[in-house]
Amino acid sequence: MPEAADRVPGEYVITLRPRASAEAIDTAYGSFGITRLQDLGGGKYLIRLSQDPGLEMVRRAGHASGHVAAAQPNFVYRLDRLDR
């Protein structure tokens, strides 16, 4: 499992099911205080929650909504130099 420093706290990438709209995100996650909603294209959205319940609860809320196909943390990617 990635370290906490490998993800942006409170941010998740949400993948909606086909034909679901961005309003489904508000329905699923509005109670956690959405402070950012960014369309990443292809049915994926970046959200920031002011009251982060943790990944498991984010996944459960998405599944319960019936509109979310997947949820993952917003991982921080670093480029390591190979010529060290």
PDB file of N, CA, C and O in Angstrom, chain B, residues numbered from 101:
ATOM      1  N   MET B 101       0.845  -1.185   0.000  1.00  0.00           N
ATOM      2  CA  MET B 101       0.000   0.000   0.000  1.00  0.00           C
ATOM      3  C   MET B 101       0.886   1.242   0.000  1.00  0.00           C
ATOM      4  O   MET B 101       1.865   1.302   0.744  1.00  0.00           O
ATOM      5  N   PRO B 102       0.552   2.241  -0.832  1.00  0.00           N
ATOM      6  CA  PRO B 102       1.372   3.446  -0.903  1.00  0.00           C
ATOM      7  C   PRO B 102       1.379   4.220   0.416  1.00  0.00           C
ATOM      8  O   PRO B 102       0.408   4.190   1.173  1.00  0.00           O
ATOM      9  N   GLU B 103       2.476   4.903   0.674  1.00  0.00           N
ATOM     10  CA  GLU B 103       2.577   5.774   1.837  1.00  0.00           C
ATOM     11  C   GLU B 103       1.649   6.966   1.665  1.00  0.00           C
ATOM     12  O   GLU B 103       1.299   7.320   0.539  1.00  0.00           O
ATOM     13  N   ALA B 104       1.247   7.589   2.767  1.00  0.00           N
ATOM     14  CA  ALA B 104       0.368   8.759   2.708  1.00  0.00           C
ATOM     15  C   ALA B 104       0.980   9.881   1.884  1.00  0.00           C
ATOM     16  O   ALA B 104       0.248  10.639   1.246  1.00  0.00           O
ATOM     17  N   ALA B 105       2.312  10.008   1.879  1.00  0.00           N
ATOM     18  CA  ALA B 105       2.976  11.061   1.115  1.00  0.00           C
ATOM     19  C   ALA B 105       2.906  10.795  -0.386  1.00  0.00           C
ATOM     20  O   ALA B 105       3.230  11.675  -1.184  1.00  0.00           O
ATOM     21  N   ASP B 106       2.492   9.605  -0.775  1.00  0.00           N
ATOM     22  CA  ASP B 106       2.383   9.255  -2.187  1.00  0.00           C
ATOM     23  C   ASP B 106       1.037   9.638  -2.781  1.00  0.00           C
ATOM     24  O   ASP B 106       0.770   9.360  -3.950  1.00  0.00           O
ATOM     25  N   ARG B 107       0.184  10.277  -1.979  1.00  0.00           N
ATOM     26  CA  ARG B 107      -1.127  10.697  -2.460  1.00  0.00           C
ATOM     27  C   ARG B 107      -1.416  12.094  -1.942  1.00  0.00           C
ATOM     28  O   ARG B 107      -0.844  12.539  -0.947  1.00  0.00           O
ATOM     29  N   VAL B 108      -2.325  12.783  -2.646  1.00  0.00           N
ATOM     30  CA  VAL B 108      -2.737  14.118  -2.211  1.00  0.00           C
ATOM     31  C   VAL B 108      -3.890  13.925  -1.229  1.00  0.00           C
ATOM     32  O   VAL B 108      -4.938  13.408  -1.615  1.00  0.00           O
ATOM     33  N   PRO B 109      -3.722  14.328   0.030  1.00  0.00           N
ATOM     34  CA  PRO B 109      -4.771  14.112   1.026  1.00  0.00           C
ATOM     35  C   PRO B 109      -6.098  14.744   0.608  1.00  0.00           C
ATOM     36  O   PRO B 109      -6.146  15.897   0.178  1.00  0.00           O
ATOM     37  N   GLY B 110      -7.165  13.970   0.741  1.00  0.00           N
ATOM     38  CA  GLY B 110      -8.507  14.473   0.456  1.00  0.00           C
ATOM     39  C   GLY B 110      -8.880  14.511  -1.009  1.00  0.00           C
ATOM     40  O   GLY B 110      -9.986  14.939  -1.342  1.00  0.00           O
ATOM     41  N   GLU B 111      -7.995  14.078  -1.904  1.00  0.00           N
ATOM     42  CA  GLU B 111      -8.288  14.107  -3.331  1.00  0.00           C
ATOM     43  C   GLU B 111      -8.408  12.696  -3.892  1.00  0.00           C
ATOM     44  O   GLU B 111      -7.658  11.791  -3.525  1.00  0.00           O
ATOM     45  N   TYR B 112      -9.384  12.536  -4.800  1.00  0.00           N
ATOM     46  CA  TYR B 112      -9.656  11.234  -5.415  1.00  0.00           C
ATOM     47  C   TYR B 112      -9.952  11.415  -6.894  1.00  0.00           C
ATOM     48  O   TYR B 112     -10.477  12.445  -7.316  1.00  0.00           O
ATOM     49  N   VAL B 113      -9.609  10.400  -7.672  1.00  0.00           N
ATOM     50  CA  VAL B 113      -9.983  10.352  -9.080  1.00  0.00           C
ATOM     51  C   VAL B 113     -11.162   9.382  -9.161  1.00  0.00           C
ATOM     52  O   VAL B 113     -11.057   8.211  -8.798  1.00  0.00           O
ATOM     53  N   ILE B 114     -12.276   9.902  -9.645  1.00  0.00           N
ATOM     54  CA  ILE B 114     -13.525   9.151  -9.732  1.00  0.00           C
ATOM     55  C   ILE B 114     -13.812   8.844 -11.195  1.00  0.00           C
ATOM     56  O   ILE B 114     -13.762   9.736 -12.043  1.00  0.00           O
ATOM     57  N   THR B 115     -14.111   7.592 -11.487  1.00  0.00           N
ATOM     58  CA  THR B 115     -14.506   7.185 -12.834  1.00  0.00           C
ATOM     59  C   THR B 115     -15.988   6.843 -12.801  1.00  0.00           C
ATOM     60  O   THR B 115     -16.423   5.956 -12.066  1.00  0.00           O
ATOM     61  N   LEU B 116     -16.754   7.567 -13.615  1.00  0.00           N
ATOM     62  CA  LEU B 116     -18.198   7.333 -13.664  1.00  0.00           C
ATOM     63  C   LEU B 116     -18.536   6.224 -14.643  1.00  0.00           C
ATOM     64  O   LEU B 116     -17.790   5.957 -15.585  1.00  0.00           O
ATOM     65  N   ARG B 117     -19.656   5.591 -14.410  1.00  0.00           N
ATOM     66  CA  ARG B 117     -20.172   4.592 -15.342  1.00  0.00           C
ATOM     67  C   ARG B 117     -20.663   5.311 -16.604  1.00  0.00           C
ATOM     68  O   ARG B 117     -20.988   6.498 -16.554  1.00  0.00           O
ATOM     69  N   PRO B 118     -20.718   4.594 -17.735  1.00  0.00           N
ATOM     70  CA  PRO B 118     -21.228   5.214 -18.964  1.00  0.00           C
ATOM     71  C   PRO B 118     -22.620   5.815 -18.732  1.00  0.00           C
ATOM     72  O   PRO B 118     -23.449   5.250 -18.020  1.00  0.00           O
ATOM     73  N   ARG B 119     -22.843   6.950 -19.341  1.00  0.00           N
ATOM     74  CA  ARG B 119     -24.100   7.690 -19.292  1.00  0.00           C
ATOM     75  C   ARG B 119     -24.379   8.365 -17.947  1.00  0.00           C
ATOM     76  O   ARG B 119     -25.429   8.987 -17.787  1.00  0.00           O
ATOM     77  N   ALA B 120     -23.465   8.258 -16.979  1.00  0.00           N
ATOM     78  CA  ALA B 120     -23.622   8.998 -15.718  1.00  0.00           C
ATOM     79  C   ALA B 120     -23.094  10.410 -15.933  1.00  0.00           C
ATOM     80  O   ALA B 120     -22.159  10.617 -16.707  1.00  0.00           O
ATOM     81  N   SER B 121     -23.686  11.370 -15.256  1.00  0.00           N
ATOM     82  CA  SER B 121     -23.263  12.762 -15.395  1.00  0.00           C
ATOM     83  C   SER B 121     -22.523  13.219 -14.142  1.00  0.00           C
ATOM     84  O   SER B 121     -22.515  12.526 -13.124  1.00  0.00           O
ATOM     85  N   ALA B 122     -21.912  14.373 -14.227  1.00  0.00           N
ATOM     86  CA  ALA B 122     -21.163  14.925 -13.099  1.00  0.00           C
ATOM     87  C   ALA B 122     -22.052  15.142 -11.874  1.00  0.00           C
ATOM     88  O   ALA B 122     -21.557  15.163 -10.747  1.00  0.00           O
ATOM     89  N   GLU B 123     -23.344  15.300 -12.083  1.00  0.00           N
ATOM     90  CA  GLU B 123     -24.260  15.462 -10.950  1.00  0.00           C
ATOM     91  C   GLU B 123     -24.235  14.231 -10.037  1.00  0.00           C
ATOM     92  O   GLU B 123     -24.526  14.334  -8.846  1.00  0.00           O
ATOM     93  N   ALA B 124     -23.887  13.069 -10.597  1.00  0.00           N
ATOM     94  CA  ALA B 124     -23.799  11.844  -9.802  1.00  0.00           C
ATOM     95  C   ALA B 124     -22.713  11.965  -8.737  1.00  0.00           C
ATOM     96  O   ALA B 124     -22.815  11.351  -7.675  1.00  0.00           O
ATOM     97  N   ILE B 125     -21.680  12.748  -9.013  1.00  0.00           N
ATOM     98  CA  ILE B 125     -20.612  12.946  -8.032  1.00  0.00           C
ATOM     99  C   ILE B 125     -21.143  13.720  -6.832  1.00  0.00           C
ATOM    100  O   ILE B 125     -20.844  13.380  -5.688  1.00  0.00           O
ATOM    101  N   ASP B 126     -21.928  14.755  -7.092  1.00  0.00           N
ATOM    102  CA  ASP B 126     -22.508  15.523  -5.993  1.00  0.00           C
ATOM    103  C   ASP B 126     -23.428  14.646  -5.155  1.00  0.00           C
ATOM    104  O   ASP B 126     -23.440  14.742  -3.928  1.00  0.00           O
ATOM    105  N   THR B 127     -24.194  13.794  -5.818  1.00  0.00           N
ATOM    106  CA  THR B 127     -25.100  12.897  -5.102  1.00  0.00           C
ATOM    107  C   THR B 127     -24.311  11.928  -4.215  1.00  0.00           C
ATOM    108  O   THR B 127     -24.675  11.702  -3.061  1.00  0.00           O
ATOM    109  N   ALA B 128     -23.243  11.365  -4.751  1.00  0.00           N
ATOM    110  CA  ALA B 128     -22.475  10.363  -4.017  1.00  0.00           C
ATOM    111  C   ALA B 128     -21.592  10.961  -2.926  1.00  0.00           C
ATOM    112  O   ALA B 128     -21.430  10.365  -1.861  1.00  0.00           O
ATOM    113  N   TYR B 129     -21.019  12.140  -3.188  1.00  0.00           N
ATOM    114  CA  TYR B 129     -19.986  12.664  -2.299  1.00  0.00           C
ATOM    115  C   TYR B 129     -20.288  14.029  -1.684  1.00  0.00           C
ATOM    116  O   TYR B 129     -19.469  14.554  -0.930  1.00  0.00           O
ATOM    117  N   GLY B 130     -21.425  14.600  -1.984  1.00  0.00           N
ATOM    118  CA  GLY B 130     -21.767  15.927  -1.476  1.00  0.00           C
ATOM    119  C   GLY B 130     -21.715  16.041   0.037  1.00  0.00           C
ATOM    120  O   GLY B 130     -21.366  17.096   0.567  1.00  0.00           O
ATOM    121  N   SER B 131     -22.057  14.972   0.737  1.00  0.00           N
ATOM    122  CA  SER B 131     -22.060  15.014   2.204  1.00  0.00           C
ATOM    123  C   SER B 131     -20.650  15.097   2.788  1.00  0.00           C
ATOM    124  O   SER B 131     -20.490  15.390   3.973  1.00  0.00           O
ATOM    125  N   PHE B 132     -19.626  14.842   1.968  1.00  0.00           N
ATOM    126  CA  PHE B 132     -18.241  14.936   2.421  1.00  0.00           C
ATOM    127  C   PHE B 132     -17.626  16.299   2.115  1.00  0.00           C
ATOM    128  O   PHE B 132     -16.444  16.516   2.380  1.00  0.00           O
ATOM    129  N   GLY B 133     -18.410  17.213   1.562  1.00  0.00           N
ATOM    130  CA  GLY B 133     -17.939  18.569   1.288  1.00  0.00           C
ATOM    131  C   GLY B 133     -17.005  18.652   0.096  1.00  0.00           C
ATOM    132  O   GLY B 133     -15.788  18.724   0.264  1.00  0.00           O
ATOM    133  N   ILE B 134     -17.559  18.642  -1.097  1.00  0.00           N
ATOM    134  CA  ILE B 134     -16.751  18.742  -2.316  1.00  0.00           C
ATOM    135  C   ILE B 134     -16.273  20.181  -2.462  1.00  0.00           C
ATOM    136  O   ILE B 134     -17.077  21.105  -2.587  1.00  0.00           O
ATOM    137  N   THR B 135     -14.950  20.362  -2.444  1.00  0.00           N
ATOM    138  CA  THR B 135     -14.389  21.704  -2.596  1.00  0.00           C
ATOM    139  C   THR B 135     -13.744  21.900  -3.961  1.00  0.00           C
ATOM    140  O   THR B 135     -13.389  23.019  -4.331  1.00  0.00           O
ATOM    141  N   ARG B 136     -13.592  20.816  -4.706  1.00  0.00           N
ATOM    142  CA  ARG B 136     -13.037  20.893  -6.059  1.00  0.00           C
ATOM    143  C   ARG B 136     -13.632  19.766  -6.882  1.00  0.00           C
ATOM    144  O   ARG B 136     -13.733  18.629  -6.421  1.00  0.00           O
ATOM    145  N   LEU B 137     -14.023  20.094  -8.106  1.00  0.00           N
ATOM    146  CA  LEU B 137     -14.512  19.102  -9.063  1.00  0.00           C
ATOM    147  C   LEU B 137     -13.942  19.484 -10.416  1.00  0.00           C
ATOM    148  O   LEU B 137     -14.302  20.518 -10.979  1.00  0.00           O
ATOM    149  N   GLN B 138     -13.051  18.650 -10.938  1.00  0.00           N
ATOM    150  CA  GLN B 138     -12.383  18.941 -12.210  1.00  0.00           C
ATOM    151  C   GLN B 138     -12.617  17.782 -13.165  1.00  0.00           C
ATOM    152  O   GLN B 138     -12.322  16.631 -12.844  1.00  0.00           O
ATOM    153  N   ASP B 139     -13.146  18.094 -14.337  1.00  0.00           N
ATOM    154  CA  ASP B 139     -13.364  17.097 -15.379  1.00  0.00           C
ATOM    155  C   ASP B 139     -12.020  16.768 -16.021  1.00  0.00           C
ATOM    156  O   ASP B 139     -11.372  17.644 -16.593  1.00  0.00           O
ATOM    157  N   LEU B 140     -11.605  15.515 -15.929  1.00  0.00           N
ATOM    158  CA  LEU B 140     -10.342  15.072 -16.519  1.00  0.00           C
ATOM    159  C   LEU B 140     -10.540  14.458 -17.900  1.00  0.00           C
ATOM    160  O   LEU B 140      -9.573  14.109 -18.577  1.00  0.00           O
ATOM    161  N   GLY B 141     -11.802  14.329 -18.314  1.00  0.00           N
ATOM    162  CA  GLY B 141     -12.126  13.727 -19.602  1.00  0.00           C
ATOM    163  C   GLY B 141     -12.313  12.221 -19.478  1.00  0.00           C
ATOM    164  O   GLY B 141     -11.823  11.597 -18.537  1.00  0.00           O
ATOM    165  N   GLY B 142     -13.015  11.658 -20.425  1.00  0.00           N
ATOM    166  CA  GLY B 142     -13.213  10.215 -20.449  1.00  0.00           C
ATOM    167  C   GLY B 142     -14.011   9.673 -19.280  1.00  0.00           C
ATOM    168  O   GLY B 142     -13.844   8.513 -18.903  1.00  0.00           O
ATOM    169  N   GLY B 143     -14.871  10.489 -18.702  1.00  0.00           N
ATOM    170  CA  GLY B 143     -15.675  10.036 -17.571  1.00  0.00           C
ATOM    171  C   GLY B 143     -14.942  10.025 -16.246  1.00  0.00           C
ATOM    172  O   GLY B 143     -15.429   9.458 -15.268  1.00  0.00           O
ATOM    173  N   LYS B 144     -13.758  10.657 -16.206  1.00  0.00           N
ATOM    174  CA  LYS B 144     -12.972  10.731 -14.976  1.00  0.00           C
ATOM    175  C   LYS B 144     -13.012  12.151 -14.425  1.00  0.00           C
ATOM    176  O   LYS B 144     -12.982  13.127 -15.174  1.00  0.00           O
ATOM    177  N   TYR B 145     -13.080  12.243 -13.098  1.00  0.00           N
ATOM    178  CA  TYR B 145     -13.138  13.528 -12.416  1.00  0.00           C
ATOM    179  C   TYR B 145     -12.197  13.510 -11.218  1.00  0.00           C
ATOM    180  O   TYR B 145     -12.060  12.497 -10.533  1.00  0.00           O
ATOM    181  N   LEU B 146     -11.557  14.643 -10.982  1.00  0.00           N
ATOM    182  CA  LEU B 146     -10.756  14.841  -9.787  1.00  0.00           C
ATOM    183  C   LEU B 146     -11.633  15.584  -8.791  1.00  0.00           C
ATOM    184  O   LEU B 146     -12.194  16.634  -9.103  1.00  0.00           O
ATOM    185  N   ILE B 147     -11.744  15.027  -7.589  1.00  0.00           N
ATOM    186  CA  ILE B 147     -12.514  15.712  -6.550  1.00  0.00           C
ATOM    187  C   ILE B 147     -11.638  15.923  -5.329  1.00  0.00           C
ATOM    188  O   ILE B 147     -10.731  15.136  -5.057  1.00  0.00           O
ATOM    189  N   ARG B 148     -11.919  17.000  -4.592  1.00  0.00           N
ATOM    190  CA  ARG B 148     -11.281  17.247  -3.299  1.00  0.00           C
ATOM    191  C   ARG B 148     -12.403  17.335  -2.272  1.00  0.00           C
ATOM    192  O   ARG B 148     -13.398  18.032  -2.472  1.00  0.00           O
ATOM    193  N   LEU B 149     -12.222  16.619  -1.176  1.00  0.00           N
ATOM    194  CA  LEU B 149     -13.234  16.571  -0.119  1.00  0.00           C
ATOM    195  C   LEU B 149     -12.715  17.278   1.124  1.00  0.00           C
ATOM    196  O   LEU B 149     -11.601  17.012   1.574  1.00  0.00           O
ATOM    197  N   SER B 150     -13.522  18.177   1.679  1.00  0.00           N
ATOM    198  CA  SER B 150     -13.110  18.887   2.891  1.00  0.00           C
ATOM    199  C   SER B 150     -13.194  17.979   4.112  1.00  0.00           C
ATOM    200  O   SER B 150     -12.481  18.188   5.094  1.00  0.00           O
ATOM    201  N   GLN B 151     -14.057  16.977   4.053  1.00  0.00           N
ATOM    202  CA  GLN B 151     -14.211  16.014   5.153  1.00  0.00           C
ATOM    203  C   GLN B 151     -13.886  14.622   4.603  1.00  0.00           C
ATOM    204  O   GLN B 151     -14.783  13.820   4.344  1.00  0.00           O
ATOM    205  N   ASP B 152     -12.612  14.354   4.433  1.00  0.00           N
ATOM    206  CA  ASP B 152     -12.153  13.116   3.809  1.00  0.00           C
ATOM    207  C   ASP B 152     -12.476  11.914   4.692  1.00  0.00           C
ATOM    208  O   ASP B 152     -11.941  11.797   5.795  1.00  0.00           O
ATOM    209  N   PRO B 153     -13.351  11.014   4.217  1.00  0.00           N
ATOM    210  CA  PRO B 153     -13.701   9.840   5.023  1.00  0.00           C
ATOM    211  C   PRO B 153     -12.749   8.667   4.823  1.00  0.00           C
ATOM    212  O   PRO B 153     -12.883   7.644   5.494  1.00  0.00           O
ATOM    213  N   GLY B 154     -11.791   8.800   3.913  1.00  0.00           N
ATOM    214  CA  GLY B 154     -10.872   7.715   3.597  1.00  0.00           C
ATOM    215  C   GLY B 154     -11.318   6.957   2.364  1.00  0.00           C
ATOM    216  O   GLY B 154     -12.482   7.009   1.968  1.00  0.00           O
ATOM    217  N   LEU B 155     -10.374   6.253   1.766  1.00  0.00           N
ATOM    218  CA  LEU B 155     -10.615   5.579   0.498  1.00  0.00           C
ATOM    219  C   LEU B 155     -11.753   4.564   0.575  1.00  0.00           C
ATOM    220  O   LEU B 155     -12.594   4.516  -0.323  1.00  0.00           O
ATOM    221  N   GLU B 156     -11.793   3.771   1.608  1.00  0.00           N
ATOM    222  CA  GLU B 156     -12.830   2.736   1.698  1.00  0.00           C
ATOM    223  C   GLU B 156     -14.233   3.337   1.682  1.00  0.00           C
ATOM    224  O   GLU B 156     -15.117   2.827   0.992  1.00  0.00           O
ATOM    225  N   MET B 157     -14.446   4.419   2.437  1.00  0.00           N
ATOM    226  CA  MET B 157     -15.765   5.061   2.458  1.00  0.00           C
ATOM    227  C   MET B 157     -16.074   5.737   1.129  1.00  0.00           C
ATOM    228  O   MET B 157     -17.227   5.749   0.696  1.00  0.00           O
ATOM    229  N   VAL B 158     -15.062   6.299   0.478  1.00  0.00           N
ATOM    230  CA  VAL B 158     -15.270   6.908  -0.838  1.00  0.00           C
ATOM    231  C   VAL B 158     -15.717   5.835  -1.824  1.00  0.00           C
ATOM    232  O   VAL B 158     -16.636   6.051  -2.613  1.00  0.00           O
ATOM    233  N   ARG B 159     -15.067   4.686  -1.774  1.00  0.00           N
ATOM    234  CA  ARG B 159     -15.467   3.584  -2.660  1.00  0.00           C
ATOM    235  C   ARG B 159     -16.867   3.083  -2.340  1.00  0.00           C
ATOM    236  O   ARG B 159     -17.656   2.821  -3.248  1.00  0.00           O
ATOM    237  N   ARG B 160     -17.176   2.950  -1.073  1.00  0.00           N
ATOM    238  CA  ARG B 160     -18.521   2.485  -0.679  1.00  0.00           C
ATOM    239  C   ARG B 160     -19.607   3.455  -1.136  1.00  0.00           C
ATOM    240  O   ARG B 160     -20.640   3.041  -1.662  1.00  0.00           O
ATOM    241  N   ALA B 161     -19.363   4.751  -0.931  1.00  0.00           N
ATOM    242  CA  ALA B 161     -20.349   5.755  -1.334  1.00  0.00           C
ATOM    243  C   ALA B 161     -20.547   5.738  -2.840  1.00  0.00           C
ATOM    244  O   ALA B 161     -21.673   5.880  -3.317  1.00  0.00           O
ATOM    245  N   GLY B 162     -19.483   5.569  -3.584  1.00  0.00           N
ATOM    246  CA  GLY B 162     -19.584   5.499  -5.035  1.00  0.00           C
ATOM    247  C   GLY B 162     -20.352   4.275  -5.484  1.00  0.00           C
ATOM    248  O   GLY B 162     -21.208   4.361  -6.365  1.00  0.00           O
ATOM    249  N   HIS B 163     -20.050   3.140  -4.886  1.00  0.00           N
ATOM    250  CA  HIS B 163     -20.745   1.894  -5.233  1.00  0.00           C
ATOM    251  C   HIS B 163     -22.234   2.006  -4.910  1.00  0.00           C
ATOM    252  O   HIS B 163     -23.082   1.594  -5.701  1.00  0.00           O
ATOM    253  N   ALA B 164     -22.540   2.563  -3.749  1.00  0.00           N
ATOM    254  CA  ALA B 164     -23.938   2.703  -3.332  1.00  0.00           C
ATOM    255  C   ALA B 164     -24.728   3.614  -4.267  1.00  0.00           C
ATOM    256  O   ALA B 164     -25.936   3.441  -4.431  1.00  0.00           O
ATOM    257  N   SER B 165     -24.053   4.578  -4.877  1.00  0.00           N
ATOM    258  CA  SER B 165     -24.749   5.501  -5.781  1.00  0.00           C
ATOM    259  C   SER B 165     -25.177   4.811  -7.072  1.00  0.00           C
ATOM    260  O   SER B 165     -26.149   5.217  -7.708  1.00  0.00           O
ATOM    261  N   GLY B 166     -24.440   3.757  -7.459  1.00  0.00           N
ATOM    262  CA  GLY B 166     -24.726   3.063  -8.702  1.00  0.00           C
ATOM    263  C   GLY B 166     -24.179   3.761  -9.941  1.00  0.00           C
ATOM    264  O   GLY B 166     -24.342   3.258 -11.053  1.00  0.00           O
ATOM    265  N   HIS B 167     -23.532   4.916  -9.768  1.00  0.00           N
ATOM    266  CA  HIS B 167     -23.040   5.688 -10.899  1.00  0.00           C
ATOM    267  C   HIS B 167     -21.519   5.721 -11.001  1.00  0.00           C
ATOM    268  O   HIS B 167     -20.973   6.190 -12.000  1.00  0.00           O
ATOM    269  N   VAL B 168     -20.840   5.231  -9.984  1.00  0.00           N
ATOM    270  CA  VAL B 168     -19.385   5.299  -9.941  1.00  0.00           C
ATOM    271  C   VAL B 168     -18.799   3.925 -10.247  1.00  0.00           C
ATOM    272  O   VAL B 168     -19.138   2.937  -9.596  1.00  0.00           O
ATOM    273  N   ALA B 169     -17.924   3.872 -11.235  1.00  0.00           N
ATOM    274  CA  ALA B 169     -17.277   2.616 -11.612  1.00  0.00           C
ATOM    275  C   ALA B 169     -16.021   2.362 -10.772  1.00  0.00           C
ATOM    276  O   ALA B 169     -15.711   1.214 -10.451  1.00  0.00           O
ATOM    277  N   ALA B 170     -15.298   3.433 -10.416  1.00  0.00           N
ATOM    278  CA  ALA B 170     -14.050   3.273  -9.661  1.00  0.00           C
ATOM    279  C   ALA B 170     -13.692   4.560  -8.946  1.00  0.00           C
ATOM    280  O   ALA B 170     -14.089   5.650  -9.356  1.00  0.00           O
ATOM    281  N   ALA B 171     -12.931   4.412  -7.864  1.00  0.00           N
ATOM    282  CA  ALA B 171     -12.407   5.555  -7.117  1.00  0.00           C
ATOM    283  C   ALA B 171     -11.007   5.188  -6.650  1.00  0.00           C
ATOM    284  O   ALA B 171     -10.776   4.092  -6.139  1.00  0.00           O
ATOM    285  N   GLN B 172     -10.082   6.114  -6.830  1.00  0.00           N
ATOM    286  CA  GLN B 172      -8.716   5.888  -6.365  1.00  0.00           C
ATOM    287  C   GLN B 172      -8.168   7.184  -5.812  1.00  0.00           C
ATOM    288  O   GLN B 172      -8.648   8.260  -6.168  1.00  0.00           O
ATOM    289  N   PRO B 173      -7.165   7.101  -4.941  1.00  0.00           N
ATOM    290  CA  PRO B 173      -6.533   8.326  -4.453  1.00  0.00           C
ATOM    291  C   PRO B 173      -5.882   9.071  -5.605  1.00  0.00           C
ATOM    292  O   PRO B 173      -5.561   8.477  -6.634  1.00  0.00           O
ATOM    293  N   ASN B 174      -5.690  10.356  -5.433  1.00  0.00           N
ATOM    294  CA  ASN B 174      -4.941  11.145  -6.400  1.00  0.00           C
ATOM    295  C   ASN B 174      -3.462  10.977  -6.048  1.00  0.00           C
ATOM    296  O   ASN B 174      -2.927  11.691  -5.200  1.00  0.00           O
ATOM    297  N   PHE B 175      -2.814  10.019  -6.715  1.00  0.00           N
ATOM    298  CA  PHE B 175      -1.423   9.701  -6.430  1.00  0.00           C
ATOM    299  C   PHE B 175      -0.495  10.798  -6.924  1.00  0.00           C
ATOM    300  O   PHE B 175      -0.762  11.439  -7.941  1.00  0.00           O
ATOM    301  N   VAL B 176       0.593  11.010  -6.198  1.00  0.00           N
ATOM    302  CA  VAL B 176       1.647  11.934  -6.579  1.00  0.00           C
ATOM    303  C   VAL B 176       2.684  11.121  -7.347  1.00  0.00           C
ATOM    304  O   VAL B 176       3.228  10.145  -6.831  1.00  0.00           O
ATOM    305  N   TYR B 177       2.946  11.528  -8.565  1.00  0.00           N
ATOM    306  CA  TYR B 177       3.936  10.840  -9.384  1.00  0.00           C
ATOM    307  C   TYR B 177       5.212  11.661  -9.424  1.00  0.00           C
ATOM    308  O   TYR B 177       5.187  12.883  -9.577  1.00  0.00           O
ATOM    309  N   ARG B 178       6.318  10.965  -9.284  1.00  0.00           N
ATOM    310  CA  ARG B 178       7.625  11.609  -9.324  1.00  0.00           C
ATOM    311  C   ARG B 178       8.460  10.958 -10.406  1.00  0.00           C
ATOM    312  O   ARG B 178       8.430   9.741 -10.588  1.00  0.00           O
ATOM    313  N   LEU B 179       9.196  11.774 -11.110  1.00  0.00           N
ATOM    314  CA  LEU B 179      10.131  11.264 -12.099  1.00  0.00           C
ATOM    315  C   LEU B 179      11.488  11.112 -11.425  1.00  0.00           C
ATOM    316  O   LEU B 179      12.070  12.088 -10.951  1.00  0.00           O
ATOM    317  N   ASP B 180      11.979   9.897 -11.387  1.00  0.00           N
ATOM    318  CA  ASP B 180      13.307   9.645 -10.830  1.00  0.00           C
ATOM    319  C   ASP B 180      14.319   9.645 -11.961  1.00  0.00           C
ATOM    320  O   ASP B 180      14.077   9.093 -13.034  1.00  0.00           O
ATOM    321  N   ARG B 181      15.410  10.249 -11.713  1.00  0.00           N
ATOM    322  CA  ARG B 181      16.486  10.252 -12.714  1.00  0.00           C
ATOM    323  C   ARG B 181      17.173   8.913 -12.689  1.00  0.00           C
ATOM    324  O   ARG B 181      17.486   8.384 -11.622  1.00  0.00           O
ATOM    325  N   LEU B 182      17.407   8.368 -13.850  1.00  0.00           N
ATOM    326  CA  LEU B 182      18.069   7.078 -13.965  1.00  0.00           C
ATOM    327  C   LEU B 182      19.581   7.202 -14.026  1.00  0.00           C
ATOM    328  O   LEU B 182      20.290   6.204 -13.896  1.00  0.00           O
ATOM    329  N   ASP B 183      20.084   8.413 -14.223  1.00  0.00           N
ATOM    330  CA  ASP B 183      21.521   8.596 -14.406  1.00  0.00           C
ATOM    331  C   ASP B 183      22.223   9.064 -13.131  1.00  0.00           C
ATOM    332  O   ASP B 183      23.175   9.841 -13.200  1.00  0.00           O
ATOM    333  N   ARG B 184      21.778   8.618 -12.018  1.00  0.00           N
ATOM    334  CA  ARG B 184      22.393   9.030 -10.748  1.00  0.00           C
ATOM    335  C   ARG B 184      23.672   8.293 -10.489  1.00  0.00           C
ATOM    336  O   ARG B 184      24.317   8.518  -9.465  1.00  0.00           O
TER     337      ARG B 184
END
